[in-house]
């Protein structure tokens, strides 16, 4: 096998196994592991444009559980509303309920931006590429160009990346750009899968879709990644975690292939359920804070 280096620390990596694509079924993807960072990544990712074409945003691509267009066109019906509520609640708790300049990276069709704009006083815009960004702009959502984003130095109080890190080919460059765009003391909030509880069975992990989920993080690798670009990894307090109940609510319903919200779901003991799920899967990450 080729001598593959870690995308975070630059150390030597070992080959784990290959997995056949689920969407690009004629391709096999090689998974490598850095023992130093406890970081897993696909060494030969695909750059096929159809991975993130219009069909992907309609839930007909590599991740059929996500339908960005339906979610933004049906904001009061989609279960995604639960996640948006949880994210806004978490950001308010972390930032002390102050008004923030907020950037959502990997914003898809702009659903979170639309929700936050409607339900808070935060100044929020987004950044993404491809069909999602084009659709969002046509819908009147404020989407930065790549040049505008890269020139946004020390501008944002809050940057979010919801289920985005796993799609990134070069996480160090990605996080360095985020660090530069944050104000000193600014907050980076993210969600992504956690490889720690599933490491021994990683090749069978349904989250590992090798065409699009090409970086798989542990808490150690997140810590190392943040430190390498000047962010401090901090755990959330009990109060700051309360929004995660709604985030877990969304994730659970999504994985049950449920699309629309219902008052029926409100009778479930989501606080208890989310605590149980978090103990098993550890998805309630901390945050990154830009060092002064």
C-alpha positions as CSV (number, residue, x, y, z in Angstrom):
1,X,0.0,0.0,0.0
2,X,1.1,3.6,-0.6
3,X,2.6,5.5,2.4
4,X,-0.5,7.6,3.4
5,X,0.0,10.5,5.8
6,X,-2.6,11.8,8.3
7,X,-4.6,14.8,7.1
8,X,-4.4,16.3,10.7
9,X,-1.0,15.6,12.1
10,X,1.0,14.4,9.1
11,X,1.9,11.1,10.7
12,X,2.0,7.7,9.1
13,X,-1.4,5.9,8.7
14,X,-2.4,2.3,8.4
15,X,-4.8,0.8,5.9
16,X,-8.0,-0.6,7.5
17,X,-10.1,-1.9,4.7
18,X,-11.9,-1.0,1.5
19,X,-15.7,-0.4,1.1
20,X,-17.7,-0.5,-2.0
21,X,-19.7,2.6,-2.8
22,X,-23.4,2.6,-2.2
23,X,-24.2,5.3,-4.7
24,X,-21.2,5.0,-6.9
25,X,-21.4,1.2,-6.9
26,X,-18.5,0.6,-9.3
27,X,-16.0,2.3,-7.0
28,X,-14.2,1.0,-3.9
29,X,-12.9,3.4,-1.3
30,X,-9.9,2.8,1.0
31,X,-10.1,3.7,4.7
32,X,-7.0,4.7,6.6
33,X,-6.4,5.2,10.3
34,X,-3.9,7.5,12.2
35,X,-3.0,5.9,15.5
36,X,-1.7,9.2,16.8
37,X,-4.9,11.2,16.1
38,X,-7.4,8.3,16.2
39,X,-8.6,9.8,12.9
40,X,-10.1,7.7,10.0
41,X,-10.4,9.0,6.4
42,X,-10.9,7.8,2.9
43,X,-7.6,8.1,1.0
44,X,-9.1,8.0,-2.5
45,X,-12.3,10.2,-2.3
46,X,-14.4,10.7,-5.4
47,X,-14.8,14.1,-6.9
48,X,-17.7,13.1,-9.2
49,X,-20.0,16.2,-9.5
50,X,-23.1,14.1,-9.4
51,X,-22.5,13.4,-5.7
52,X,-23.8,16.9,-4.9
53,X,-26.1,17.6,-7.8
54,X,-29.7,18.5,-7.8
55,X,-30.8,15.0,-7.0
56,X,-28.7,14.9,-3.8
57,X,-30.5,17.9,-2.5
58,X,-33.9,16.3,-3.2
59,X,-32.9,13.2,-1.2
60,X,-32.2,11.0,-4.3
61,X,-28.4,10.9,-3.9
62,X,-25.8,9.2,-1.8
63,X,-27.7,10.1,1.4
64,X,-31.4,9.4,0.9
65,X,-32.3,10.4,4.4
66,X,-31.8,14.1,3.6
67,X,-34.1,16.2,1.5
68,X,-32.9,19.8,1.8
69,X,-35.4,21.1,-0.7
70,X,-38.4,19.6,0.9
71,X,-37.2,20.8,4.3
72,X,-36.9,24.5,3.3
73,X,-40.1,24.4,1.3
74,X,-42.0,22.8,4.2
75,X,-40.4,24.4,7.2
76,X,-43.3,23.8,9.6
77,X,-43.9,20.2,8.5
78,X,-40.4,18.8,8.3
79,X,-38.8,17.1,11.3
80,X,-35.7,19.3,10.6
81,X,-37.5,21.9,12.6
82,X,-36.5,20.1,15.8
83,X,-32.9,20.3,14.9
84,X,-33.0,24.0,14.1
85,X,-34.8,24.6,17.4
86,X,-32.0,22.7,19.2
87,X,-29.2,24.5,17.4
88,X,-30.6,28.0,18.1
89,X,-31.2,27.1,21.8
90,X,-27.7,25.8,22.1
91,X,-26.1,28.9,20.5
92,X,-28.2,31.2,22.7
93,X,-27.1,29.3,25.8
94,X,-23.4,29.3,24.8
95,X,-23.3,33.0,23.8
96,X,-25.4,34.3,26.7
97,X,-28.4,35.1,24.5
98,X,-26.5,38.0,22.9
99,X,-27.0,39.1,19.2
100,X,-24.3,37.4,17.1
101,X,-22.9,37.7,13.6
102,X,-23.3,34.1,12.6
103,X,-22.1,32.1,9.6
104,X,-23.5,28.7,8.7
105,X,-21.0,26.7,6.6
106,X,-22.2,23.8,4.5
107,X,-25.6,25.4,4.7
108,X,-27.2,23.3,2.0
109,X,-30.4,25.0,0.7
110,X,-30.3,27.5,3.7
111,X,-32.9,26.0,6.0
112,X,-31.1,26.9,9.2
113,X,-30.4,30.4,8.0
114,X,-34.1,30.9,7.2
115,X,-35.2,29.5,10.6
116,X,-32.7,31.6,12.6
117,X,-33.5,34.8,10.7
118,X,-37.2,34.3,11.4
119,X,-36.9,33.3,15.1
120,X,-34.1,35.4,16.5
121,X,-32.2,38.7,16.1
122,X,-28.9,37.1,15.0
123,X,-27.4,38.4,11.8
124,X,-26.9,35.1,9.9
125,X,-25.7,34.2,6.4
126,X,-24.3,31.1,4.9
127,X,-21.7,29.5,2.7
128,X,-21.9,26.5,0.5
129,X,-21.1,25.4,-3.1
130,X,-23.0,23.7,-5.8
131,X,-26.7,23.3,-6.4
132,X,-27.7,24.0,-2.7
133,X,-26.1,27.5,-2.8
134,X,-27.7,28.3,-6.1
135,X,-31.1,27.3,-4.8
136,X,-30.7,29.2,-1.6
137,X,-29.7,32.4,-3.4
138,X,-32.7,32.1,-5.7
139,X,-34.8,31.8,-2.6
140,X,-33.5,35.1,-1.3
141,X,-31.2,33.7,1.4
142,X,-27.9,35.5,2.0
143,X,-25.1,33.1,0.7
144,X,-21.5,34.2,0.6
145,X,-19.3,33.6,-2.5
146,X,-16.1,31.7,-1.8
147,X,-14.1,34.9,-2.2
148,X,-16.4,36.7,0.3
149,X,-16.0,33.9,2.8
150,X,-12.2,33.7,2.5
151,X,-12.0,37.4,3.0
152,X,-14.1,37.4,6.1
153,X,-11.3,37.9,8.7
154,X,-12.2,38.2,12.4
155,X,-15.8,38.9,11.4
156,X,-18.0,36.2,13.1
157,X,-19.1,35.6,16.7
158,X,-20.5,32.2,15.8
159,X,-19.8,29.7,13.0
160,X,-21.8,26.5,12.6
161,X,-21.1,23.4,10.5
162,X,-23.9,21.0,10.8
163,X,-23.0,17.5,9.5
164,X,-20.3,19.1,7.3
165,X,-16.9,18.1,8.7
166,X,-17.3,14.5,7.5
167,X,-17.6,15.7,3.9
168,X,-14.4,17.7,3.9
169,X,-11.4,16.4,2.0
170,X,-8.8,18.6,3.8
171,X,-10.1,19.2,7.4
172,X,-7.0,21.2,8.5
173,X,-7.5,23.8,5.7
174,X,-11.2,23.8,6.3
175,X,-10.8,24.5,10.0
176,X,-8.0,27.1,9.4
177,X,-10.4,29.1,7.3
178,X,-13.0,29.0,10.0
179,X,-10.5,30.1,12.6
180,X,-9.6,33.1,10.5
181,X,-13.2,34.1,10.0
182,X,-14.0,34.0,13.7
183,X,-13.5,36.9,16.0
184,X,-11.1,36.3,19.0
185,X,-13.2,34.4,21.5
186,X,-15.6,33.4,18.7
187,X,-17.5,30.1,18.9
188,X,-17.4,27.2,16.4
189,X,-20.4,24.8,16.9
190,X,-20.6,21.5,14.8
191,X,-22.2,18.2,14.6
192,X,-20.7,15.1,13.0
193,X,-20.6,11.3,13.7
194,X,-18.3,10.1,16.5
195,X,-16.1,7.2,15.7
196,X,-15.2,6.4,19.3
197,X,-18.1,4.1,20.2
198,X,-18.1,2.4,16.9
199,X,-14.4,2.0,16.1
200,X,-14.2,-1.8,16.2
201,X,-17.1,-2.1,13.7
202,X,-16.4,0.9,11.6
203,X,-16.7,-0.8,8.2
204,X,-20.3,-1.7,9.2
205,X,-21.2,1.7,10.5
206,X,-24.2,3.0,8.5
207,X,-22.9,6.6,8.9
208,X,-19.8,5.6,6.9
209,X,-21.0,6.4,3.4
210,X,-17.6,6.3,1.6
211,X,-18.6,8.5,-1.3
212,X,-19.5,11.5,0.9
213,X,-18.5,10.8,4.5
214,X,-14.8,10.7,3.9
215,X,-13.5,12.0,7.3
216,X,-14.5,10.2,10.5
217,X,-13.6,11.9,13.8
218,X,-12.9,10.8,17.4
219,X,-12.8,13.3,20.3
220,X,-9.0,13.0,20.2
221,X,-8.8,13.9,16.5
222,X,-11.2,16.8,16.9
223,X,-9.0,18.1,19.8
224,X,-5.9,17.7,17.8
225,X,-7.5,19.4,14.7
226,X,-8.7,22.4,16.7
227,X,-5.4,22.8,18.5
228,X,-3.5,22.8,15.2
229,X,-5.4,25.8,13.9
230,X,-5.7,27.9,17.1
231,X,-9.0,26.8,18.5
232,X,-9.6,25.5,22.0
233,X,-11.9,22.5,22.4
234,X,-14.3,23.0,25.3
235,X,-17.0,20.7,26.6
236,X,-20.5,22.1,27.1
237,X,-22.1,22.7,30.5
238,X,-25.3,20.9,31.5
239,X,-27.2,24.1,30.7
240,X,-25.6,24.5,27.3
241,X,-26.4,20.9,26.4
242,X,-30.2,21.4,26.7
243,X,-30.7,22.1,23.1
244,X,-29.2,18.8,22.2
245,X,-32.4,17.1,23.2
246,X,-34.1,18.5,20.1
247,X,-31.1,17.7,18.0
248,X,-31.2,14.1,19.1
249,X,-35.0,14.1,18.5
250,X,-34.4,15.0,14.9
251,X,-31.6,12.5,14.4
252,X,-33.6,9.6,15.8
253,X,-36.7,10.4,13.8
254,X,-34.6,10.8,10.6
255,X,-33.0,7.4,11.1
256,X,-36.4,5.9,11.5
257,X,-37.2,7.3,8.0
258,X,-39.7,9.8,9.3
259,X,-40.1,13.0,7.3
260,X,-42.8,15.1,8.9
261,X,-43.2,16.4,12.4
262,X,-46.3,15.5,14.5
263,X,-47.7,16.4,17.9
264,X,-47.6,12.7,18.7
265,X,-43.8,12.9,19.0
266,X,-44.1,15.5,21.7
267,X,-45.4,12.9,24.2
268,X,-42.1,10.9,24.1
269,X,-39.6,11.4,26.9
270,X,-37.0,13.0,24.7
271,X,-34.8,14.1,27.5
272,X,-34.4,10.5,28.8
273,X,-34.1,9.1,25.3
274,X,-31.4,11.7,24.3
275,X,-29.4,10.9,27.5
276,X,-29.4,7.2,26.7
277,X,-28.4,7.8,23.0
278,X,-25.7,10.2,24.0
279,X,-24.1,7.7,26.4
280,X,-24.0,5.2,23.6
281,X,-23.0,7.3,20.6
282,X,-21.5,10.4,22.2
283,X,-22.7,12.8,19.5
284,X,-23.0,15.8,21.9
285,X,-19.6,17.3,21.0
286,X,-18.0,20.3,22.7
287,X,-17.3,23.6,20.8
288,X,-14.2,25.3,19.4
289,X,-13.3,28.7,20.8
290,X,-10.9,31.0,19.0
291,X,-7.9,31.8,21.2
292,X,-7.3,35.5,21.8
